[in-house]
Every structure is written in structure tokens, then in C-alpha cells.
Amino acid sequence: MSDTPFSTWLRSKTTLPGLLGLGIYAPGKPTLVQTCSSGVSEPALENAWRCVAETIPVLQINQFPTAGFRFVFGKAFVHCERRPDGTCVGVCASRDDKVFPPDELERLLAEFHAL
């Protein structure tokens, strides 16, 4: 992972309780991922984030809003949010509010938008 503000930010989040992984997609740039749980391997996260990133143009072509969207799974979710410059963050975390509180997601998204 290169040393950019995004990669530094990703690395600083590895110990947040309930956070499984993070990804950053910027058009025309290498995708960045950071695992935050021993249960999520980097190759699995890279593959999942690549699939999510490929979904963005498909959603846009079909006129779905892409400023923010979420994939929900059994015990986890991936929340994606896109900045006006096209850079998108993916936050993969536990759905259990006691493990990963909603205000933590809001804090992470605010930090992402401030980068």
C-alpha cells in the first residue's frame, strides 16, 4: 500500500472494534484495502472491494444514486460512500450496534470526507 493520506488513514483504523475492513477506490488509481480482522484475509477483501467498485458504474448507468449505498449480509455490512471527486470508501463492519456503533460509522465517513 502506497504512502498517501488515504493509506495512512486506512492503517490507523485497524484496531477499531467491530471493523472488519476498509477499502478506497478512486477512478484511475490503484484500489487500497486494509483488513481489520483476522477473520478477513487481504485477498478476500481485495476481491470483494473490486466487485463493489465495479458495481458503482453499473449503478450510475441505471440511474441509481451512488453517493451512498450499503450491502447487508448476515452479521456484517459494507457501507459505501462516494465523494464529489469520485473517490469512494467501503466500510465493512459488524451489524451488531453494540460491537460497531452507528456513530462510529458516521465518524469514519466524516474523516474520509475531510481527507
N, C-alpha and C positions, 0 to 999 in steps of 0.2 A: 504494500500500500504506500503510495507516494506521500510525501510530507506536505500536505496542503491544509488550509483551515478545516476542510471537511474531514480529512483523515485524522487530524489531531482531535477533532470533536468526537468522531466515532470511537477512537481509542479511549477517550476519557469516560465513556459510558459503560464500559464492560462489567462493572460491578453493581449496577443498579438492580435491585431485587425485582424479579418478575420479567425482566427484559431478556428476550431470547436472542435477538439480533437486530442489526440496523443495516440499511443499505442506502446508498446515494447514487442516483442516476442523473447525469447531465448530458443533454444531446451532444454527440460528437466527442465525448470524453470517456475514459475508462470507468466502468462501474466500480464503486467501492463498497465493500461489505465488512462487517465486524460481527463476529459471533460473541454472544454474551452469556452463553450457557454451554456446559459440557455436553448437553444433550443435542446440540445443534452443530453439525460439522460445517466447516467453511465451504467445502464443495457443495453441500446440500443448500446452504444459504445462498451461495453464488448462483446456483441453478434456479432456485425459487425466485430470487430477485431479478434475474434475467427474464424469467417468464412474466413477472409483474411489470417490468419495464417495457416489454413487448406489448403488453395489454394497453398501455397508455395511448399509442397512436390509434389502435383499433377503437377504443372508447371515443376518442376525438372524432374519428371519421364518422362514427354513428351518432354523433352529437350528444354523447353523454358528458356530463360535467366531470372534469378531471382535476379540479382544484383540490379536491379531497375525496377519497374513496376508501372503502375498507372491505377486506376479505375476512370472513369469520369462519373459524374451524371449531372443532370440539372444545378444546380447552385453551385455544390461542386465537389471536387475530393479527392481521397485518394491516396497519393503517398507513395509507399513502397520502402525502400532501405535496402539491406542486407549487413552486414559487413562480412569480411572473416571468422570470428568465428561463423557465422550463426545467430547472433543477428540481428533482423530486426526492423525497426521503421516504423510506419504508421503515416502519417501526413494528417489529414482531415481538409480541408480548403476551403474557398470560391474560386470560379473560377474567380471572378472579380479582375483583376490586380490592380485596384485602392483600393480595400479593403485588399487584401493579395498579395503584390507584389512578383514576381518571385524571386527577390534577397533575400527575407525573407525565402523562402523555401531553397534556397542554403545555407543560413547562418545556419538554423536549421540542415540541413544534415551535414554540416561541424562540428557543435558542437557534433552531435550524433557520428560521426566517431572518434572524439577526446576523447570521454568518455572511 
